[in-house]
Amino acid sequence: MKKSIKVILAALLVMMLTVAMIPTASAADPTLTIRNENADFTFDLYEIATLKSETTGEYQFPTGLNTAAKAAVNTAGQNGSAFLAALDDIDDLGIQPVAKLSGKTGTGYTQEHETNIAGIYYARVSEQPSGGNVAKVKNAVIVWPEYKSGAWDYSDNTVDLATKVGTDRIHKNFSDTNSATKEAGEGDTISFTLSADIVGNANDLATKYQIWDKMCPGLQYVAKSAHVFYDGTTTSADADFDVAVQNNITDTDAKYNKGTSFTFSAKATVLENASSDYYAHKMVYVTYDAKVLNTAGIGKDYNPNKDGLVYKLTSSTGDVERDGDEVKVYTYSATATKIDASATAKEGTNKPLAGAVVGLFTKSGTTLTEIARGTSDAQGKVTFTEGGDTAKQPKRLAPGSYVVKEISAPDGYVLSDVEYPLTITADHNGNGIFNLDDSKVVENFATKLPETGGQGTLMFTLIGAGLILCAGVLFVIIMKKKATK
């Protein structure tokens, strides 16, 4: 009996040990996924080293790996840009790729490589288009897991080598909005941003890359405000580009004639160097400022601005041209009508009144600030210009709240102290049609002065003299009565 129990216990122990040795799903090793989602590129994926010990952080190299690659791991640091540069310089790594992530035609297709081997991987672009329709995709180093805060981190386990990249597109917008339109007033500063994809790559260098831009004569370029950047507006590219600005241009399009043109050209020395910053980035950005003039178009005569891209590749037979966007700056105007309110009451009509000086103001609290003025003409119309100068264009206005108030009344009229509110709203439609006139009536009442050629003051003098005479006679009568008593 005792022997049977021992046999049973031994069998149970063997079974428990066997079950303990069976791996479960919860104990599965983490997996690294390296993907290529871009059908235009092919990557050769190399396993440069495997993590030998998490305790010591020691790596083990595959047989045949180039000595320079081993040195790069040991000296440059696995995460440093110097490490990637060192691997890029090695033509023959001495080992075969563990995967070839080839592109394939088809929407949403993904090439990927899965592994649970911790180590260092190097993805090298082996095939890419020779045309200019894509930006350059760089080689990459993947270190998995990473050593963070005293522990090995396996969480970053999906790497996208190349998602779909840009084409040879170019865009233009206002720096503070993505809209194709913007409202502004005379003297306001407008900031523009141009953005264009970089074209060409190490296998097919660009021999020409030029962003052009032009704007209507209603806007004036702010001198020295143009700047060029890579991949946003923080990495300056001014040193890699020549900038030319030409005012008062001759253009077959009447909207741009007498306007301003810009060209931003990548320098030949930059394009000829496959290692230049130009090929290391994806986008070129240009920013510049312009001011709204008093000659800016109002209403449907909107103020257009347009850009484009011209480039040439080593493989091209000629220039490739791409038109960008046309954006528009809208301005507004307002008029006022001066009438004689007393004549209106008497005659039942709005009688125009000439000679009134009327101002246009902005208001902050109780403070009025004059921005334009005008003098009413024979029809009572007031055109607001800077300082009331009739030789100048009407004041261009941005949407907002304003105040109309009389500054000087015509001869023979009392000055009105009424403040007439004027509100301009951004009510343009897609064709740029506006309600231009927001006419405001400024009323005046004539003073009751004697009319030229009438009786004048004679009537008042005779009446006054008669009253004085009557008072004197009454005084004498009263005094006689007192003496008699």
C-alpha positions as CSV (number, residue, x, y, z in Angstrom):
1,M,0.0,0.0,0.0
2,K,2.7,2.4,0.9
3,K,4.6,1.6,-2.2
4,S,1.4,2.3,-4.3
5,I,1.0,5.7,-2.7
6,K,4.7,6.6,-3.5
7,V,4.2,5.6,-7.1
8,I,1.0,7.7,-7.4
9,L,2.7,10.7,-5.8
10,A,5.7,10.3,-8.1
11,A,3.4,10.2,-11.1
12,L,1.6,13.3,-10.0
13,L,4.9,15.1,-9.5
14,V,6.0,14.2,-13.0
15,M,2.7,15.5,-14.4
16,M,3.0,18.8,-12.6
17,L,6.5,19.3,-13.8
18,T,5.4,18.5,-17.4
19,V,2.5,21.0,-17.2
20,A,4.8,23.7,-15.8
21,M,7.1,23.3,-18.7
22,I,4.3,23.9,-21.3
23,P,4.4,27.6,-22.4
24,T,1.1,29.5,-22.0
25,A,-0.2,32.4,-24.1
26,S,0.3,34.8,-21.2
27,A,4.0,34.0,-21.2
28,A,4.5,34.6,-24.9
29,D,7.5,36.6,-25.9
30,P,6.9,40.2,-27.1
31,T,7.0,40.7,-30.9
32,L,8.6,43.4,-32.9
33,T,6.9,44.4,-36.2
34,I,8.8,46.4,-38.8
35,R,6.5,47.6,-41.6
36,N,6.9,49.2,-45.1
37,E,3.6,50.8,-46.2
38,N,4.9,52.6,-49.2
39,A,4.7,50.8,-52.5
40,D,7.3,53.2,-54.0
41,F,10.2,51.9,-51.9
42,T,12.0,48.7,-51.0
43,F,14.0,48.1,-47.8
44,D,16.7,45.6,-47.1
45,L,16.4,44.7,-43.4
46,Y,19.6,43.6,-41.6
47,E,20.1,42.2,-38.1
48,I,23.2,44.0,-36.9
49,A,23.3,42.5,-33.4
50,T,21.2,40.5,-30.9
51,L,20.9,41.3,-27.3
52,K,22.9,38.7,-25.5
53,S,22.2,39.7,-21.9
54,E,19.8,42.2,-20.4
55,T,21.9,42.2,-17.2
56,T,25.1,43.3,-18.9
57,G,23.6,45.0,-22.0
58,E,26.0,43.0,-24.1
59,Y,25.3,42.5,-27.8
60,Q,26.3,39.5,-30.0
61,F,27.2,40.1,-33.7
62,P,26.2,37.7,-36.5
63,T,29.0,35.9,-38.3
64,G,30.6,37.9,-41.1
65,L,29.4,41.4,-40.0
66,N,31.7,44.1,-41.3
67,T,34.2,45.2,-38.7
68,A,33.3,48.8,-39.1
69,A,29.6,48.0,-38.3
70,K,30.8,46.3,-35.0
71,A,32.9,49.3,-34.2
72,A,29.9,51.6,-34.8
73,V,27.8,49.6,-32.3
74,N,30.5,49.8,-29.7
75,T,31.5,53.4,-30.2
76,A,28.8,55.5,-31.8
77,G,26.0,54.4,-29.5
78,Q,23.0,52.4,-30.7
79,N,20.6,55.3,-30.8
80,G,22.8,58.1,-32.1
81,S,22.7,59.7,-35.5
82,A,26.4,58.9,-35.8
83,F,25.6,55.2,-35.7
84,L,23.2,55.5,-38.6
85,A,25.7,57.6,-40.6
86,A,28.4,55.0,-39.9
87,L,26.2,52.2,-41.3
88,D,25.1,54.3,-44.3
89,D,28.8,54.6,-45.2
90,I,29.3,50.8,-45.4
91,D,28.6,49.5,-48.9
92,D,28.9,45.8,-48.0
93,L,27.8,44.9,-44.4
94,G,29.2,41.4,-44.9
95,I,25.8,39.7,-44.0
96,Q,22.6,39.0,-45.9
97,P,19.4,40.8,-45.0
98,V,16.9,38.9,-42.9
99,A,14.0,40.4,-44.8
100,K,13.4,42.3,-48.0
101,L,10.4,44.7,-47.5
102,S,9.4,45.2,-51.1
103,G,6.7,47.6,-52.2
104,K,3.6,46.3,-54.0
105,T,1.0,48.1,-56.0
106,G,-2.4,48.3,-54.2
107,T,-4.1,50.5,-51.8
108,G,-3.4,49.7,-48.1
109,Y,-0.8,47.0,-48.8
110,T,1.7,46.5,-46.0
111,Q,5.0,44.8,-46.2
112,E,6.2,43.7,-42.7
113,H,8.7,41.6,-40.8
114,E,7.9,40.1,-37.4
115,T,10.4,38.9,-34.9
116,N,10.8,38.2,-31.2
117,I,14.6,38.5,-31.3
118,A,15.7,41.5,-29.3
119,G,18.5,43.3,-31.0
120,I,19.6,46.1,-33.4
121,Y,18.1,46.2,-36.9
122,Y,19.2,48.4,-39.9
123,A,16.8,49.2,-42.7
124,R,18.5,50.4,-45.9
125,V,16.6,51.7,-48.9
126,S,17.5,49.5,-51.8
127,E,14.9,50.7,-54.4
128,Q,13.1,53.9,-54.9
129,P,11.6,55.9,-57.7
130,S,13.8,57.9,-60.0
131,G,11.1,60.4,-60.7
132,G,10.4,63.5,-58.8
133,N,7.0,62.5,-57.5
134,V,8.1,61.4,-54.0
135,A,10.3,62.8,-51.3
136,K,13.4,61.0,-50.2
137,V,13.0,58.3,-47.5
138,K,16.0,57.8,-45.3
139,N,17.5,54.6,-43.9
140,A,16.7,53.7,-40.3
141,V,18.1,52.0,-37.2
142,I,15.7,50.1,-34.9
143,V,16.9,49.3,-31.4
144,W,14.5,46.9,-29.6
145,P,14.0,46.9,-26.7
146,E,15.3,50.3,-25.6
147,Y,16.9,50.8,-22.2
148,K,14.9,53.4,-20.4
149,S,15.0,54.5,-16.8
150,G,17.0,51.6,-15.6
151,A,14.9,48.9,-17.4
152,W,14.4,47.3,-20.8
153,D,11.4,48.7,-22.6
154,Y,9.6,46.4,-25.1
155,S,6.6,48.7,-25.6
156,D,7.7,50.4,-28.9
157,N,7.2,47.2,-30.9
158,T,5.8,48.6,-34.2
159,V,8.0,50.6,-36.6
160,D,6.7,52.2,-39.8
161,L,9.7,52.6,-42.2
162,A,7.8,54.5,-44.9
163,T,4.2,55.6,-45.0
164,K,3.0,57.2,-48.1
165,V,5.0,60.4,-48.7
166,G,4.2,63.6,-50.5
167,T,4.2,64.4,-54.2
168,D,5.4,67.4,-56.0
169,R,2.6,69.5,-54.6
170,I,2.7,73.2,-53.6
171,H,0.3,75.1,-51.5
172,K,-0.2,78.7,-50.2
173,N,-2.2,80.0,-47.3
174,F,-2.3,82.7,-44.7
175,S,0.0,81.9,-41.8
176,D,-2.7,82.2,-39.2
177,T,-5.4,80.2,-41.0
178,N,-5.8,77.5,-43.6
179,S,-8.6,79.4,-45.3
180,A,-8.2,80.6,-48.9
181,T,-9.6,84.0,-48.0
182,K,-8.9,86.6,-45.4
183,E,-10.4,90.0,-44.5
184,A,-8.2,92.9,-43.7
185,G,-8.1,96.7,-43.7
186,E,-5.7,99.3,-45.0
187,G,-2.3,99.2,-43.3
188,D,-2.9,95.7,-41.9
189,T,0.0,93.2,-42.3
190,I,-0.8,89.8,-43.9
191,S,1.5,86.9,-43.4
192,F,1.7,84.2,-46.1
193,T,3.1,80.7,-46.0
194,L,4.1,78.7,-49.1
195,S,4.8,74.9,-48.7
196,A,6.2,72.6,-51.4
197,D,7.4,69.0,-51.5
198,I,11.1,68.4,-52.0
199,V,11.7,66.5,-55.2
200,G,14.7,64.4,-56.3
201,N,16.8,61.9,-54.3
202,A,20.3,60.5,-54.2
203,N,19.6,58.4,-57.2
204,D,18.1,61.2,-59.3
205,L,19.3,64.6,-58.2
206,A,17.3,67.7,-58.9
207,T,19.1,70.2,-61.2
208,K,16.5,72.9,-60.6
209,Y,14.1,73.7,-57.8
210,Q,12.2,77.0,-57.8
211,I,9.2,78.2,-55.9
212,W,7.5,81.2,-57.5
213,D,4.9,83.5,-56.1
214,K,3.1,86.7,-57.2
215,M,0.7,89.0,-55.6
216,C,-1.6,91.8,-56.8
217,P,-0.7,95.5,-56.7
218,G,-3.1,96.1,-53.9
219,L,-0.6,94.5,-51.5
220,Q,2.9,95.7,-50.7
221,Y,5.8,93.4,-49.8
222,V,7.4,94.1,-46.4
223,A,11.1,94.4,-47.2
224,K,13.4,91.6,-45.9
225,S,10.4,89.6,-44.5
226,A,10.9,86.6,-46.8
227,H,12.5,83.5,-45.2
228,V,12.9,79.8,-46.3
229,F,12.7,76.8,-43.9
230,Y,12.8,73.0,-44.0
231,D,10.0,70.8,-42.6
232,G,8.1,73.7,-40.8
233,T,9.3,77.1,-39.7
234,T,12.1,76.2,-37.3
235,T,14.9,74.8,-39.4
236,S,16.2,77.7,-41.5
237,A,17.1,77.1,-45.1
238,D,17.9,80.7,-46.0
239,A,21.5,79.8,-46.8
240,D,20.5,77.1,-49.3
241,F,18.2,79.4,-51.4
242,D,18.5,82.5,-53.4
243,V,15.6,84.9,-53.0
244,A,14.6,87.5,-55.7
245,V,11.8,90.1,-55.3
246,Q,10.6,92.2,-58.3
247,N,8.1,95.0,-57.9
248,N,5.9,96.6,-60.5
249,I,5.9,93.5,-62.7
250,T,4.3,93.3,-66.2
251,D,1.9,90.4,-66.2
252,T,-0.6,89.3,-68.9
253,D,-3.2,88.7,-66.1
254,A,-4.6,92.1,-65.3
255,K,-5.1,91.1,-61.6
256,Y,-1.3,90.8,-61.2
257,N,-0.1,93.5,-63.5
258,K,2.0,96.1,-61.6
259,G,2.1,93.7,-58.7
260,T,5.1,91.9,-57.1
261,S,6.8,88.6,-58.0
262,F,9.0,86.3,-55.9
263,T,11.4,83.5,-56.8
264,F,13.0,81.2,-54.2
265,S,15.6,79.0,-55.9
266,A,17.6,76.3,-54.4
267,K,21.3,76.9,-55.0
268,A,23.1,74.7,-57.6
269,T,25.7,73.6,-55.0
270,V,22.9,72.4,-52.7
271,L,21.1,70.4,-55.4
272,E,24.4,68.8,-56.7
273,N,25.2,67.5,-53.2
274,A,23.2,64.3,-52.4
275,S,24.2,64.7,-48.7
276,S,22.9,68.3,-48.4
277,D,20.1,69.3,-46.1
278,Y,17.8,69.7,-49.0
279,Y,17.7,65.9,-49.7
280,A,17.5,65.1,-45.9
281,H,14.1,66.8,-45.6
282,K,10.6,66.4,-47.1
283,M,9.2,69.9,-47.4
284,V,10.3,73.5,-48.1
285,Y,8.4,76.3,-46.4
286,V,8.5,80.0,-47.4
287,T,7.0,82.9,-45.3
288,Y,6.7,86.6,-46.0
289,D,4.6,89.6,-45.0
290,A,2.7,92.1,-47.0
291,K,0.6,95.2,-46.2
292,V,-2.8,96.2,-47.5
293,L,-2.6,99.4,-49.5
294,N,-5.4,102.0,-50.1
295,T,-5.3,100.8,-53.7
296,A,-6.5,97.3,-52.8
297,G,-9.5,96.1,-54.7
298,I,-12.9,96.2,-53.0
299,G,-15.6,93.7,-53.4
300,K,-15.4,91.6,-56.5
301,D,-12.1,93.2,-57.4
302,Y,-10.5,91.0,-54.7
303,N,-6.8,90.9,-54.1
304,P,-5.4,87.6,-55.4
305,N,-2.1,85.9,-54.6
306,K,-0.8,82.8,-56.4
307,D,2.2,80.4,-56.2
308,G,3.8,77.6,-58.2
309,L,6.7,75.2,-58.4
310,V,9.2,74.6,-61.2
311,Y,11.8,71.8,-61.0
312,K,14.0,69.6,-63.2
313,L,15.6,66.3,-62.4
314,T,18.7,64.6,-63.8
315,S,16.3,62.1,-65.5
316,S,14.0,64.8,-66.8
317,T,13.9,66.0,-70.4
318,G,12.7,69.4,-69.4
319,D,11.2,71.5,-66.6
320,V,8.2,70.3,-64.7
321,E,5.7,73.0,-63.7
322,R,3.1,72.7,-60.9
323,D,0.5,75.4,-60.1
324,G,-0.3,76.0,-56.5
325,D,-3.1,77.8,-54.8
326,E,-4.7,81.3,-55.4
327,V,-5.7,82.9,-52.1
328,K,-7.5,86.2,-51.7
329,V,-7.5,89.2,-49.4
330,Y,-10.9,91.0,-49.0
331,T,-11.3,94.6,-48.0
332,Y,-14.5,96.7,-47.5
333,S,-15.5,100.3,-47.7
334,A,-18.4,102.5,-46.3
335,T,-20.0,105.8,-47.2
336,A,-22.3,108.2,-45.4
337,T,-25.0,110.6,-46.6
338,K,-25.5,114.0,-45.1
339,I,-29.0,115.5,-45.0
340,D,-30.8,118.6,-43.7
341,A,-33.2,117.1,-41.1
342,S,-35.2,120.4,-40.7
343,A,-35.8,120.4,-44.5
344,T,-36.9,116.8,-44.2
345,A,-39.5,117.6,-41.6
346,K,-40.8,120.5,-43.7
347,E,-40.5,119.1,-47.2
348,G,-40.9,115.4,-46.4
349,T,-37.7,114.5,-48.3
350,N,-34.1,113.8,-47.4
351,K,-32.6,117.0,-48.7
352,P,-28.8,116.6,-49.3
353,L,-26.6,118.9,-47.4
354,A,-23.1,119.8,-48.7
355,G,-20.1,121.1,-46.7
356,A,-20.3,118.9,-43.6
357,V,-17.0,117.3,-42.4
358,V,-17.8,113.8,-41.2
359,G,-15.3,111.4,-39.5
360,L,-15.0,107.7,-39.3
361,F,-13.7,106.4,-35.9
362,T,-12.9,103.3,-34.0
363,K,-14.1,103.3,-30.4
364,S,-12.5,101.8,-27.3
365,G,-14.5,102.4,-24.2
366,T,-15.4,106.1,-24.5
367,T,-12.4,107.1,-26.6
368,L,-12.9,107.7,-30.3
369,T,-9.9,107.4,-32.6
370,E,-10.2,108.9,-36.1
371,I,-9.1,106.7,-39.0
372,A,-10.7,108.6,-41.9
373,R,-12.9,111.6,-42.8
374,G,-14.7,113.2,-45.7
375,T,-16.7,116.3,-46.7
376,S,-20.2,115.9,-48.0
377,D,-20.7,116.9,-51.7
378,A,-23.7,118.5,-53.4
379,Q,-25.5,115.1,-53.1
380,G,-24.7,114.8,-49.5
381,K,-22.4,111.9,-50.1
382,V,-19.3,111.5,-47.8
383,T,-16.3,109.4,-49.0
384,F,-14.0,108.5,-46.2
385,T,-10.3,109.0,-47.0
386,E,-7.2,109.3,-44.8
387,G,-7.2,112.9,-43.5
388,G,-10.1,113.8,-45.8
389,D,-7.6,114.0,-48.8
390,T,-9.8,113.8,-51.9
391,A,-6.8,112.8,-54.0
392,K,-6.6,109.5,-52.0
393,Q,-8.5,106.3,-52.4
394,P,-11.4,105.5,-50.1
395,K,-10.3,104.0,-46.8
396,R,-10.1,100.2,-47.0
397,L,-11.7,98.6,-43.9
398,A,-11.6,95.3,-42.2
399,P,-14.8,93.8,-40.7
400,G,-15.6,95.3,-37.4
401,S,-17.5,98.1,-35.5
402,Y,-16.9,101.7,-36.3
403,V,-18.5,105.1,-35.4
404,V,-19.6,107.9,-37.8
405,K,-19.7,111.4,-36.3
406,E,-19.8,114.9,-37.6
407,I,-16.6,116.9,-37.1
408,S,-17.6,120.3,-38.6
409,A,-21.1,121.5,-39.6
410,P,-21.9,123.5,-42.7
411,D,-22.2,127.3,-42.3
412,G,-25.5,128.2,-40.6
413,Y,-26.0,124.7,-39.0
414,V,-25.5,123.4,-35.5
415,L,-22.9,120.7,-35.1
416,S,-24.4,117.3,-34.4
417,D,-23.0,115.3,-31.5
418,V,-24.7,112.1,-32.4
419,E,-22.5,109.0,-32.8
420,Y,-23.8,106.7,-35.5
421,P,-22.7,103.1,-35.2
422,L,-21.4,101.3,-38.4
423,T,-20.8,97.6,-38.5
424,I,-19.0,95.9,-41.4
425,T,-19.5,92.1,-41.6
426,A,-17.6,89.6,-43.7
427,D,-20.5,88.8,-46.0
428,H,-18.6,87.9,-49.2
429,N,-19.6,84.8,-51.1
430,G,-17.6,82.6,-53.4
431,N,-17.6,85.2,-56.2
432,G,-16.4,88.0,-54.0
433,I,-19.7,90.0,-54.2
434,F,-20.3,92.5,-51.5
435,N,-22.8,94.9,-50.2
436,L,-20.4,97.9,-50.4
437,D,-22.5,100.8,-49.2
438,D,-23.4,101.0,-45.6
439,S,-24.8,104.5,-45.8
440,K,-25.4,106.4,-42.6
441,V,-27.6,109.5,-42.4
442,V,-26.2,112.4,-40.3
443,E,-29.0,114.8,-39.4
444,N,-28.7,118.5,-38.8
445,F,-31.2,121.2,-37.8
446,A,-30.7,124.8,-39.1
447,T,-30.3,127.6,-36.6
448,K,-33.1,130.3,-36.4
449,L,-31.1,133.2,-37.8
450,P,-32.5,136.3,-39.6
451,E,-32.9,135.9,-43.3
452,T,-30.8,138.3,-45.5
453,G,-33.0,141.0,-47.1
454,G,-35.9,140.9,-44.5
455,Q,-36.9,143.4,-41.8
456,G,-33.9,142.6,-39.8
457,T,-33.9,144.0,-36.2
458,L,-36.1,147.1,-36.9
459,M,-39.3,145.4,-35.7
460,F,-37.6,144.4,-32.4
461,T,-36.3,147.9,-31.9
462,L,-39.7,149.7,-32.4
463,I,-41.4,147.2,-30.0
464,G,-38.7,147.8,-27.4
465,A,-38.9,151.6,-27.7
466,G,-42.7,151.5,-27.3
467,L,-42.5,149.4,-24.2
468,I,-40.0,151.8,-22.7
469,L,-42.2,154.8,-23.5
470,C,-45.2,153.2,-21.9
471,A,-43.2,152.5,-18.8
472,G,-42.2,156.2,-18.6
473,V,-45.8,157.5,-18.9
474,L,-47.0,155.1,-16.2
475,F,-44.2,156.2,-13.9
476,V,-45.2,159.9,-14.3
477,I,-48.9,159.2,-13.6
478,I,-48.0,157.4,-10.4
479,M,-45.7,160.1,-9.1
480,K,-48.5,162.8,-9.8
481,K,-51.0,160.9,-7.7
482,K,-48.6,160.7,-4.8
483,A,-47.9,164.5,-4.9
484,T,-51.7,165.3,-4.8
485,K,-52.2,163.2,-1.7
